[in-house]
Amino acid sequence: MHPATGEELTQIDELATTGVWLVALLAIAAIAVPAFWRVQSAIRIRRAGERPMHSTRVALWRPAGRVDTLDLAAGPGGRDGAPLPPFTFVEEHLAGTRPCVSLRDARGRAWRVKWGDEVQVEALATRLAWAAGYFVETTYFVRQGRLEGLRDLTRASSCFGEGGVFQNARFELEEEMVIKHFDEHSWAWNDNPFIGTRELNGLKIVMMWLSNWDAKDVRDVARGSNTAVFEYPTRQGHREARYLITDWGGALGRWGNVVNRGRWDCAGFTEQTPHFVEGVDGEFVRWGYSGQRTADIADGIRVSDVRWLVEHVGALKGSQIGDAVRASGGTPDEIDCFTGALTARLDQLRMVARGVRTFSRAIASN
């Protein structure tokens, strides 16, 4: 091995200098980019003003019924609520990151239909969140169908074959009597009427149970908020404001940062399952979760919050979870895989509720 020449030493020095500059630029970007989006979001919120509410009461959670009897294949819309063909095209939506159209079914109901890598995720996640008692949009996975009257399509044209045939679509019901507040008029994890309640902490647990890393809220509106407030008419002639998550597409894969997180990835979901619950410190639970707003989701959750949620979702059976995965387009292998991992995470919650404080990886993965 010969000593480095002067030219080689110069090249090494240049590479080292380049590396230092690259690290510095990445560090600056890591600070500047989030700051830019925070400022843009703050400007949009200020310009939008206060949310124009019409409701006399608010709600975050309501039990869906006796959990061990729920039909998770049908989901919150029930079997009679499923989209009924023939389907008639209404319009294409160009906002958002994925192809989307609106249509009407044989009963005249309006549906917003989307394609892409979030379709199965949203169908399954909404069913499980609904089973836990949280408000969700009525969602169905439709494996195949045909849309009549297609015209003037742009990016959604790639989703249709000859005669308007389509596959693997998410149908989301558009409830026309509901006043919906999105984006600048949505809500934040740290600013809502339910701060400190077991219902809000239960929703955070469900987010972690499903590995939903995409916890953006109104503070992130420049990049898109995943929270919303829907005002429903009541029998008394008033309105009830329901706080909910409207985008569950970042779930059921690996949690984490932009480099390693995923969706509809049961191998990654299963790999992280032993780290779902890390342990208990005093009255608070430690979680392995990380996402877009880790502290807002994972901090400050008490054992009593877990115990309350387990009272409502702990009786959920593996067969019901399997039905939900199947209804979301899961393959036989995915049905087995997601059922096993989701059940294992429920088992960890049950252990916390029973007073277990220390979790070994071997125990937590069983």
C-alpha positions as a Markdown table, in Angstrom:
| # | Residue | x | y | z |
|---|---|---|---|---|
| 1 | Met | 0.0 | 0.0 | 0.0 |
| 2 | His | 1.6 | 3.2 | -1.2 |
| 3 | Pro | 1.4 | 6.6 | 0.6 |
| 4 | Ala | -1.3 | 9.0 | -0.8 |
| 5 | Thr | 0.0 | 11.4 | -3.4 |
| 6 | Gly | -0.6 | 15.1 | -3.2 |
| 7 | Glu | -3.4 | 14.9 | -5.8 |
| 8 | Glu | -5.1 | 12.1 | -3.9 |
| 9 | Leu | -4.9 | 14.1 | -0.6 |
| 10 | Thr | -6.5 | 17.1 | -2.4 |
| 11 | Gln | -9.3 | 14.9 | -3.7 |
| 12 | Ile | -9.9 | 13.5 | -0.2 |
| 13 | Asp | -10.0 | 17.0 | 1.2 |
| 14 | Glu | -12.4 | 18.2 | -1.4 |
| 15 | Leu | -14.7 | 15.2 | -0.7 |
| 16 | Ala | -14.6 | 15.9 | 3.0 |
| 17 | Thr | -15.4 | 19.6 | 2.4 |
| 18 | Thr | -18.3 | 18.6 | 0.1 |
| 19 | Gly | -19.6 | 16.2 | 2.8 |
| 20 | Val | -19.5 | 18.9 | 5.4 |
| 21 | Trp | -21.4 | 21.3 | 3.2 |
| 22 | Leu | -23.9 | 18.7 | 2.3 |
| 23 | Val | -24.6 | 17.9 | 6.0 |
| 24 | Ala | -24.9 | 21.6 | 6.7 |
| 25 | Leu | -27.4 | 22.1 | 3.9 |
| 26 | Leu | -29.5 | 19.2 | 5.0 |
| 27 | Ala | -29.5 | 20.6 | 8.6 |
| 28 | Ile | -30.6 | 24.0 | 7.3 |
| 29 | Ala | -33.3 | 22.4 | 5.2 |
| 30 | Ala | -34.6 | 20.3 | 8.1 |
| 31 | Ile | -35.2 | 23.6 | 10.0 |
| 32 | Ala | -36.2 | 25.9 | 7.1 |
| 33 | Val | -38.7 | 23.7 | 5.3 |
| 34 | Pro | -40.9 | 23.0 | 8.4 |
| 35 | Ala | -40.7 | 26.6 | 9.3 |
| 36 | Phe | -41.8 | 27.7 | 5.9 |
| 37 | Trp | -44.9 | 25.4 | 6.0 |
| 38 | Arg | -45.7 | 26.6 | 9.5 |
| 39 | Val | -45.7 | 30.2 | 8.4 |
| 40 | Gln | -47.8 | 29.4 | 5.3 |
| 41 | Ser | -50.3 | 27.5 | 7.4 |
| 42 | Ala | -50.6 | 30.3 | 10.0 |
| 43 | Ile | -51.3 | 32.8 | 7.2 |
| 44 | Arg | -54.0 | 30.7 | 5.7 |
| 45 | Ile | -55.7 | 30.1 | 9.1 |
| 46 | Arg | -55.6 | 33.8 | 10.0 |
| 47 | Arg | -57.1 | 34.8 | 6.6 |
| 48 | Ala | -59.9 | 32.1 | 7.0 |
| 49 | Gly | -61.1 | 33.5 | 10.3 |
| 50 | Glu | -63.2 | 31.6 | 12.8 |
| 51 | Arg | -65.0 | 28.4 | 11.8 |
| 52 | Pro | -68.7 | 29.3 | 10.9 |
| 53 | Met | -70.3 | 26.8 | 13.2 |
| 54 | His | -74.1 | 26.2 | 13.4 |
| 55 | Ser | -74.1 | 23.4 | 16.0 |
| 56 | Thr | -75.4 | 23.5 | 19.6 |
| 57 | Arg | -73.3 | 20.6 | 20.8 |
| 58 | Val | -70.1 | 18.8 | 19.9 |
| 59 | Ala | -69.0 | 15.1 | 19.8 |
| 60 | Leu | -65.9 | 13.1 | 19.2 |
| 61 | Trp | -66.9 | 9.5 | 20.2 |
| 62 | Arg | -70.1 | 7.4 | 20.3 |
| 63 | Pro | -70.2 | 3.6 | 20.7 |
| 64 | Ala | -71.0 | 1.8 | 17.5 |
| 65 | Gly | -72.8 | -0.9 | 19.5 |
| 66 | Arg | -71.8 | -4.1 | 21.1 |
| 67 | Val | -68.4 | -4.5 | 19.5 |
| 68 | Asp | -68.3 | -8.3 | 19.3 |
| 69 | Thr | -71.4 | -8.3 | 17.2 |
| 70 | Leu | -70.5 | -5.5 | 14.7 |
| 71 | Asp | -70.3 | -6.4 | 11.0 |
| 72 | Leu | -66.9 | -5.1 | 10.1 |
| 73 | Ala | -67.2 | -6.5 | 6.6 |
| 74 | Ala | -70.1 | -4.0 | 6.0 |
| 75 | Gly | -68.6 | -1.2 | 8.2 |
| 76 | Pro | -70.4 | 1.9 | 9.4 |
| 77 | Gly | -72.7 | 2.1 | 6.3 |
| 78 | Gly | -74.0 | -1.5 | 6.7 |
| 79 | Arg | -74.7 | -4.0 | 4.0 |
| 80 | Asp | -77.7 | -2.1 | 2.7 |
| 81 | Gly | -75.6 | 1.1 | 2.5 |
| 82 | Ala | -73.1 | -0.3 | -0.1 |
| 83 | Pro | -72.9 | 1.5 | -3.4 |
| 84 | Leu | -75.4 | 0.0 | -5.9 |
| 85 | Pro | -74.8 | -0.1 | -9.6 |
| 86 | Pro | -75.3 | 1.2 | -12.2 |
| 87 | Phe | -73.0 | 4.1 | -11.6 |
| 88 | Thr | -73.3 | 7.4 | -13.4 |
| 89 | Phe | -70.4 | 9.9 | -13.8 |
| 90 | Val | -70.8 | 13.4 | -12.4 |
| 91 | Glu | -67.4 | 15.1 | -12.5 |
| 92 | Glu | -63.7 | 14.7 | -12.0 |
| 93 | His | -61.8 | 16.3 | -9.1 |
| 94 | Leu | -58.4 | 17.7 | -9.9 |
| 95 | Ala | -57.5 | 18.7 | -6.3 |
| 96 | Gly | -55.5 | 16.2 | -4.2 |
| 97 | Thr | -52.7 | 13.9 | -5.1 |
| 98 | Arg | -54.7 | 10.9 | -6.5 |
| 99 | Pro | -57.2 | 10.4 | -9.3 |
| 100 | Cys | -60.8 | 11.1 | -8.0 |
| 101 | Val | -64.3 | 11.4 | -9.5 |
| 102 | Ser | -67.8 | 11.9 | -8.2 |
| 103 | Leu | -70.7 | 9.7 | -9.3 |
| 104 | Arg | -74.2 | 8.6 | -8.4 |
| 105 | Asp | -75.4 | 5.1 | -7.8 |
| 106 | Ala | -78.7 | 3.4 | -8.6 |
| 107 | Arg | -80.3 | 4.9 | -5.4 |
| 108 | Gly | -79.2 | 8.5 | -6.4 |
| 109 | Arg | -76.6 | 8.7 | -3.7 |
| 110 | Ala | -73.5 | 10.7 | -4.3 |
| 111 | Trp | -70.1 | 9.0 | -3.9 |
| 112 | Arg | -66.5 | 10.3 | -4.1 |
| 113 | Val | -64.4 | 7.6 | -5.7 |
| 114 | Lys | -60.6 | 7.4 | -5.5 |
| 115 | Trp | -57.8 | 5.2 | -6.7 |
| 116 | Gly | -54.2 | 4.7 | -5.6 |
| 117 | Asp | -52.2 | 3.2 | -2.8 |
| 118 | Glu | -54.5 | 4.5 | 0.0 |
| 119 | Val | -57.7 | 2.8 | -1.2 |
| 120 | Gln | -57.3 | -0.4 | 0.9 |
| 121 | Val | -55.8 | 1.4 | 3.8 |
| 122 | Glu | -58.8 | 3.7 | 4.2 |
| 123 | Ala | -61.3 | 1.0 | 3.8 |
| 124 | Leu | -59.8 | -1.0 | 6.6 |
| 125 | Ala | -58.8 | 1.8 | 8.9 |
| 126 | Thr | -62.2 | 3.4 | 8.9 |
| 127 | Arg | -63.8 | 0.1 | 9.9 |
| 128 | Leu | -61.6 | -0.4 | 12.8 |
| 129 | Ala | -61.8 | 3.3 | 14.0 |
| 130 | Trp | -65.6 | 3.0 | 13.7 |
| 131 | Ala | -65.6 | -0.2 | 15.8 |
| 132 | Ala | -63.7 | 1.7 | 18.5 |
| 133 | Gly | -66.5 | 4.3 | 18.5 |
| 134 | Tyr | -65.0 | 7.1 | 16.4 |
| 135 | Phe | -66.8 | 9.0 | 13.7 |
| 136 | Val | -65.6 | 8.1 | 10.2 |
| 137 | Glu | -66.8 | 8.7 | 6.6 |
| 138 | Thr | -68.8 | 5.8 | 5.2 |
| 139 | Thr | -66.3 | 3.9 | 3.0 |
| 140 | Tyr | -66.4 | 0.8 | 0.8 |
| 141 | Phe | -63.8 | -1.0 | -1.3 |
| 142 | Val | -65.2 | -1.9 | -4.7 |
| 143 | Arg | -63.1 | -4.5 | -6.5 |
| 144 | Gln | -64.5 | -3.8 | -9.9 |
| 145 | Gly | -67.4 | -2.0 | -11.6 |
| 146 | Arg | -68.3 | 0.2 | -14.6 |
| 147 | Leu | -69.0 | 3.9 | -14.7 |
| 148 | Glu | -71.4 | 5.2 | -17.3 |
| 149 | Gly | -71.3 | 8.6 | -19.0 |
| 150 | Leu | -67.6 | 9.2 | -18.7 |
| 151 | Arg | -66.4 | 12.5 | -20.4 |
| 152 | Asp | -63.5 | 14.9 | -20.4 |
| 153 | Leu | -61.3 | 13.0 | -18.1 |
| 154 | Thr | -57.7 | 14.0 | -17.4 |
| 155 | Arg | -55.6 | 12.1 | -14.9 |
| 156 | Ala | -58.5 | 9.8 | -13.9 |
| 157 | Ser | -58.5 | 8.4 | -17.5 |
| 158 | Ser | -55.8 | 5.9 | -16.5 |
| 159 | Cys | -58.2 | 4.4 | -14.0 |
| 160 | Phe | -60.7 | 3.2 | -16.6 |
| 161 | Gly | -60.7 | 0.6 | -19.2 |
| 162 | Glu | -62.9 | 0.1 | -22.3 |
| 163 | Gly | -66.5 | 0.9 | -21.6 |
| 164 | Gly | -65.7 | 2.7 | -18.3 |
| 165 | Val | -64.6 | -0.5 | -16.5 |
| 166 | Phe | -62.6 | 0.1 | -13.3 |
| 167 | Gln | -60.9 | -1.9 | -10.5 |
| 168 | Asn | -59.9 | -1.5 | -6.9 |
| 169 | Ala | -61.7 | 1.8 | -6.0 |
| 170 | Arg | -62.5 | 3.4 | -2.7 |
| 171 | Phe | -66.1 | 4.7 | -2.6 |
| 172 | Glu | -66.8 | 7.4 | 0.1 |
| 173 | Leu | -70.3 | 8.6 | 0.7 |
| 174 | Glu | -71.1 | 12.3 | 0.2 |
| 175 | Glu | -73.7 | 13.1 | 2.8 |
| 176 | Glu | -75.5 | 16.1 | 1.3 |
| 177 | Met | -77.3 | 17.3 | 4.4 |
| 178 | Val | -74.0 | 17.6 | 6.3 |
| 179 | Ile | -72.1 | 20.9 | 6.7 |
| 180 | Lys | -68.4 | 20.0 | 6.4 |
| 181 | His | -65.5 | 22.1 | 7.6 |
| 182 | Phe | -62.1 | 21.1 | 6.1 |
| 183 | Asp | -58.6 | 22.6 | 5.9 |
| 184 | Glu | -58.4 | 26.1 | 7.6 |
| 185 | His | -61.6 | 25.3 | 9.5 |
| 186 | Ser | -60.5 | 21.8 | 10.7 |
| 187 | Trp | -59.1 | 21.2 | 14.2 |
| 188 | Ala | -55.8 | 20.6 | 15.9 |
| 189 | Trp | -54.7 | 17.8 | 18.3 |
| 190 | Asn | -53.7 | 20.5 | 20.8 |
| 191 | Asp | -56.7 | 22.8 | 20.3 |
| 192 | Asn | -60.2 | 21.2 | 20.4 |
| 193 | Pro | -63.1 | 20.8 | 22.9 |
| 194 | Phe | -61.9 | 17.4 | 24.1 |
| 195 | Ile | -58.4 | 18.2 | 25.4 |
| 196 | Gly | -57.6 | 15.9 | 28.4 |
| 197 | Thr | -60.5 | 13.6 | 27.9 |
| 198 | Arg | -60.4 | 9.8 | 27.6 |
| 199 | Glu | -62.2 | 10.1 | 24.3 |
| 200 | Leu | -59.4 | 12.1 | 22.7 |
| 201 | Asn | -56.7 | 10.0 | 24.2 |
| 202 | Gly | -58.6 | 6.9 | 23.0 |
| 203 | Leu | -58.5 | 8.3 | 19.4 |
| 204 | Lys | -54.7 | 8.8 | 19.8 |
| 205 | Ile | -54.4 | 5.2 | 20.8 |
| 206 | Val | -56.4 | 4.1 | 17.8 |
| 207 | Met | -54.0 | 6.2 | 15.6 |
| 208 | Met | -51.1 | 4.3 | 17.0 |
| 209 | Trp | -52.9 | 0.9 | 17.0 |
| 210 | Leu | -53.2 | 1.4 | 13.2 |
| 211 | Ser | -49.8 | 3.0 | 12.8 |
| 212 | Asn | -51.3 | 6.1 | 11.2 |
| 213 | Trp | -48.2 | 8.3 | 11.0 |
| 214 | Asp | -50.0 | 11.0 | 9.0 |
| 215 | Ala | -51.4 | 13.0 | 11.9 |
| 216 | Lys | -51.4 | 16.4 | 10.2 |
| 217 | Asp | -54.1 | 18.8 | 11.5 |
| 218 | Val | -55.1 | 22.4 | 11.0 |
| 219 | Arg | -51.6 | 23.7 | 11.9 |
| 220 | Asp | -50.4 | 21.9 | 8.7 |
| 221 | Val | -53.1 | 23.2 | 6.4 |
| 222 | Ala | -50.6 | 24.4 | 3.8 |
| 223 | Arg | -49.7 | 20.8 | 3.3 |
| 224 | Gly | -53.2 | 19.5 | 3.9 |
| 225 | Ser | -55.1 | 18.8 | 7.2 |
| 226 | Asn | -56.4 | 15.3 | 7.9 |
| 227 | Thr | -58.9 | 16.5 | 10.5 |
| 228 | Ala | -62.4 | 18.0 | 10.0 |
| 229 | Val | -65.6 | 19.0 | 11.7 |
| 230 | Phe | -68.9 | 17.7 | 10.2 |
| 231 | Glu | -72.2 | 19.2 | 11.4 |
| 232 | Tyr | -75.0 | 16.7 | 11.3 |
| 233 | Pro | -78.7 | 17.6 | 11.7 |
| 234 | Thr | -80.4 | 16.2 | 14.8 |
| 235 | Arg | -83.9 | 15.1 | 15.4 |
| 236 | Gln | -84.6 | 18.1 | 17.5 |
| 237 | Gly | -83.9 | 20.4 | 14.5 |
| 238 | His | -80.4 | 21.5 | 15.7 |
| 239 | Arg | -76.9 | 20.4 | 14.6 |
| 240 | Glu | -74.2 | 18.4 | 16.2 |
| 241 | Ala | -70.6 | 19.1 | 15.3 |
| 242 | Arg | -68.6 | 15.8 | 15.0 |
| 243 | Tyr | -64.8 | 15.9 | 15.1 |
| 244 | Leu | -63.1 | 13.3 | 13.0 |
| 245 | Ile | -60.2 | 12.1 | 11.0 |
| 246 | Thr | -60.9 | 12.3 | 7.3 |
| 247 | Asp | -57.8 | 10.8 | 5.8 |
| 248 | Trp | -56.6 | 7.4 | 7.2 |
| 249 | Gly | -54.3 | 6.7 | 4.2 |
| 250 | Gly | -51.0 | 6.8 | 6.1 |
| 251 | Ala | -51.8 | 3.7 | 8.2 |
| 252 | Leu | -51.3 | -0.1 | 8.3 |
| 253 | Gly | -47.6 | 0.0 | 7.5 |
| 254 | Arg | -44.5 | 1.2 | 9.3 |
| 255 | Trp | -44.7 | 4.3 | 11.4 |
| 256 | Gly | -41.6 | 6.6 | 11.3 |
| 257 | Asn | -40.1 | 9.4 | 9.3 |
| 258 | Val | -40.4 | 10.2 | 5.6 |
| 259 | Val | -37.6 | 7.7 | 4.8 |
| 260 | Asn | -39.0 | 4.5 | 6.5 |
| 261 | Arg | -42.7 | 4.9 | 6.9 |
| 262 | Gly | -45.2 | 3.2 | 4.7 |
| 263 | Arg | -48.9 | 2.1 | 4.2 |
| 264 | Trp | -50.6 | -1.2 | 3.6 |
| 265 | Asp | -47.4 | -3.1 | 4.4 |
| 266 | Cys | -48.2 | -5.9 | 6.7 |
| 267 | Ala | -44.6 | -7.1 | 7.0 |
| 268 | Gly | -43.5 | -3.7 | 8.3 |
| 269 | Phe | -46.6 | -3.4 | 10.4 |
| 270 | Thr | -45.9 | -6.8 | 12.0 |
| 271 | Glu | -42.2 | -6.0 | 12.5 |
| 272 | Gln | -43.1 | -2.9 | 14.6 |
| 273 | Thr | -45.9 | -4.6 | 16.6 |
| 274 | Pro | -43.6 | -5.8 | 19.5 |
| 275 | His | -42.8 | -2.1 | 20.0 |
| 276 | Phe | -46.4 | -0.8 | 20.0 |
| 277 | Val | -46.4 | -0.6 | 23.8 |
| 278 | Glu | -43.0 | -0.1 | 25.3 |
| 279 | Gly | -44.0 | 0.0 | 28.9 |
| 280 | Val | -45.7 | 1.9 | 31.7 |
| 281 | Asp | -44.1 | 4.7 | 33.8 |
| 282 | Gly | -46.3 | 5.6 | 36.8 |
| 283 | Glu | -49.7 | 6.3 | 35.4 |
| 284 | Phe | -48.5 | 7.0 | 31.8 |
| 285 | Val | -47.9 | 4.5 | 28.9 |
| 286 | Arg | -44.8 | 4.6 | 26.7 |
| 287 | Trp | -45.3 | 3.9 | 23.0 |
| 288 | Gly | -43.0 | 3.0 | 20.2 |
| 289 | Tyr | -44.9 | 5.1 | 17.7 |
| 290 | Ser | -43.5 | 8.0 | 15.7 |
| 291 | Gly | -45.1 | 10.1 | 13.0 |
| 292 | Gln | -45.8 | 13.6 | 11.8 |
| 293 | Arg | -46.8 | 14.8 | 15.2 |
| 294 | Thr | -45.4 | 12.2 | 17.6 |
| 295 | Ala | -45.6 | 14.2 | 20.8 |
| 296 | Asp | -49.2 | 15.2 | 20.2 |
| 297 | Ile | -50.2 | 11.6 | 19.6 |
| 298 | Ala | -48.1 | 9.6 | 22.0 |
| 299 | Asp | -47.5 | 11.8 | 25.1 |
| 300 | Gly | -49.7 | 12.0 | 28.2 |
| 301 | Ile | -51.8 | 8.9 | 27.7 |
| 302 | Arg | -52.7 | 7.2 | 31.0 |
| 303 | Val | -53.3 | 3.6 | 31.9 |
| 304 | Ser | -56.9 | 4.7 | 32.7 |
| 305 | Asp | -57.3 | 5.9 | 29.1 |
| 306 | Val | -56.2 | 2.5 | 27.8 |
| 307 | Arg | -58.5 | 0.7 | 30.2 |
| 308 | Trp | -61.4 | 2.8 | 29.0 |
| 309 | Leu | -60.7 | 2.1 | 25.3 |
| 310 | Val | -60.3 | -1.6 | 26.0 |
| 311 | Glu | -63.7 | -1.7 | 27.7 |
| 312 | His | -65.2 | -0.6 | 24.3 |
| 313 | Val | -63.0 | -2.3 | 21.7 |
| 314 | Gly | -61.3 | -5.1 | 23.7 |
| 315 | Ala | -64.0 | -7.7 | 22.8 |
| 316 | Leu | -63.3 | -7.3 | 19.1 |
| 317 | Lys | -62.6 | -10.8 | 17.7 |
| 318 | Gly | -60.0 | -11.9 | 15.2 |
| 319 | Ser | -62.6 | -13.1 | 12.8 |
| 320 | Gln | -64.2 | -9.6 | 12.7 |
| 321 | Ile | -60.8 | -8.1 | 11.9 |
| 322 | Gly | -60.3 | -10.7 | 9.2 |
| 323 | Asp | -63.7 | -9.8 | 7.7 |
| 324 | Ala | -62.7 | -6.2 | 7.7 |
| 325 | Val | -59.4 | -6.9 | 5.9 |
| 326 | Arg | -61.2 | -9.1 | 3.4 |
| 327 | Ala | -63.8 | -6.4 | 2.7 |
| 328 | Ser | -60.9 | -4.0 | 2.1 |
| 329 | Gly | -59.5 | -6.1 | -0.7 |
| 330 | Gly | -56.9 | -8.0 | 1.3 |
| 331 | Thr | -55.4 | -11.2 | -0.1 |
| 332 | Pro | -55.6 | -14.4 | 2.0 |
| 333 | Asp | -52.0 | -13.8 | 3.2 |
| 334 | Glu | -52.8 | -10.2 | 4.1 |
| 335 | Ile | -56.0 | -11.3 | 6.0 |
| 336 | Asp | -53.9 | -13.7 | 8.1 |
| 337 | Cys | -51.1 | -11.2 | 8.6 |
| 338 | Phe | -53.1 | -8.1 | 9.5 |
| 339 | Thr | -55.4 | -10.1 | 11.7 |
| 340 | Gly | -52.5 | -11.5 | 13.7 |
| 341 | Ala | -50.7 | -8.2 | 14.1 |
| 342 | Leu | -53.8 | -6.1 | 14.9 |
| 343 | Thr | -54.9 | -8.7 | 17.5 |
| 344 | Ala | -51.4 | -8.8 | 19.0 |
| 345 | Arg | -51.6 | -5.0 | 19.5 |
| 346 | Leu | -55.0 | -5.4 | 21.1 |
| 347 | Asp | -53.5 | -8.0 | 23.4 |
| 348 | Gln | -50.9 | -5.4 | 24.5 |
| 349 | Leu | -53.6 | -2.9 | 25.3 |
| 350 | Arg | -55.4 | -5.6 | 27.3 |
| 351 | Met | -52.2 | -6.2 | 29.2 |
| 352 | Val | -51.9 | -2.5 | 30.1 |
| 353 | Ala | -55.5 | -2.5 | 31.2 |
| 354 | Arg | -54.8 | -5.5 | 33.5 |
| 355 | Gly | -51.9 | -3.6 | 35.1 |
| 356 | Val | -48.9 | -5.1 | 33.3 |
| 357 | Arg | -46.1 | -2.5 | 33.4 |
| 358 | Thr | -43.1 | -4.1 | 31.8 |
| 359 | Phe | -43.2 | -5.5 | 28.2 |
| 360 | Ser | -40.6 | -7.8 | 26.9 |
| 361 | Arg | -40.4 | -8.1 | 23.2 |
| 362 | Ala | -41.1 | -11.8 | 23.3 |
| 363 | Ile | -44.3 | -11.2 | 25.3 |
| 364 | Ala | -45.5 | -8.2 | 23.3 |
| 365 | Ser | -45.2 | -10.1 | 20.0 |
| 366 | Asn | -47.4 | -13.0 | 21.1 |
